[in-house]
């Protein structure tokens, strides 16, 4: 483990990951391509100052208190209605204007191969009830990065808080380009989502209707088989949201367990780097950087002239579904509600190889 200006580096012989307390962010992820050239596979910023000062705000860290969208910025819990900032049209997105990705997390433990971050979110933070202690632990094992998330209701001196609930839905919002930006877009990357149950049908404001579909043209990455389909193949068919910005369901909501299962496989033909994403979450949001406009420049660890533009990278945000707290399905609501004595946890693994 090494540190540099607050960033913490953890590594094995195969994989090096640089973590940043601002946003508990993966600021660099270094892995050798098929030719032995070490590539930085995540978009972002060379320094914490550049990340903090960026007004484009393309979410590169750990998002929360609630990842993804909450319809109309409102939800009902504890017998009352809570109102949040509407920072995505009528929705609250990724915890609000000042979400967890904008906070400096405490580094509470480090080793050569792991680092643990912790953040205390006070009661009424961005409109959410109760104080919450959130944790994110990153650990490198061989060529894999393991991420363990946790959240618990903090102790309260207010007796009226006894038995009350709040909501949590954390995820890592890293943008990946598995070519290391040798190819400035991910349109040639192939993706395969084994055993996906389909994607959530959404409204024009990207709020789930409750229906899971496998039939909408362009959105299938499962029946294509292990060889996958490139992100660019059907990009013209998914332009309602300028590209892919859809939640894929991996587990049955009613019987969801905490087993870590393979959810997605993505490969860059340019680098030969293959990434497997496994998680105990019920699904993940695929996002292909549709709204990034290129104003954010690439890092010094990436090719000169690199910009953070549309389709430059992809996110696979393992989590509960969008607007889970407002779902009519009690099994979905239960995925994001916590109270004293009922904590929240999630695990995701990124495994890298060359194929």
Number of C-alpha atoms within 10 A of each C-alpha: 13 13 12 10 8 14 20 22 24 21 23 15 9 16 21 23 23 20 25 25 24 25 28 31 25 26 29 24 21 19 24 21 22 15 9 9 12 17 23 26 24 26 29 25 20 15 16 19 10 12 22 16 9 12 10 13 14 18 20 24 27 27 29 25 27 27 28 27 25 27 23 19 22 20 19 11 15 12 7 7 9 15 14 22 19 19 16 17 11 15 22 24 26 27 29 27 17 15 22 27 26 22 19 18 23 15 20 12 11 18 14 14 19 22 22 22 22 21 21 19 22 15 16 12 18 17 15 23 20 21 19 26 15 24 22 24 20 22 22 23 16 15 17 20 22 18 20 17 22 18 25 21 27 17 13 13 8 7 7 8 16 12 11 15 17 21 25 25 28 29 28 26 25 25 25 23 27 30 27 28 28 15 19 19 23 25 20 17 26 21 25 23 26 19 16 20 17 22 24 22 18 16 9 8 14 20 22 23 12 12 10 16 15 18 10 12 9 16 19 21 25 19 14 13 12 15 13 21 24 20 23 16 13 17 17 11 15 16 12 10 14 16 22 24 20 23 27 29 25 25 18 13 19 10 9 15 12 13 11 16 18 19 26 25 22 25 28 24 18 16 22 18 24 21 22 19 23 20 25 22 26 25 26 25 24 18 21 27 24 18 16 18 15 14 12 21 17 21 21 12 17 19 16 12 11 19 21 24 20 19 24 24 28 28 21 24 25 29 27 29 29 27 26 27 27 18 18 11 13 13 15 22 18 15 22 23 18 20 20 18 9 11 15 20 20 22 21 25 23 18 19 23 17 15 13
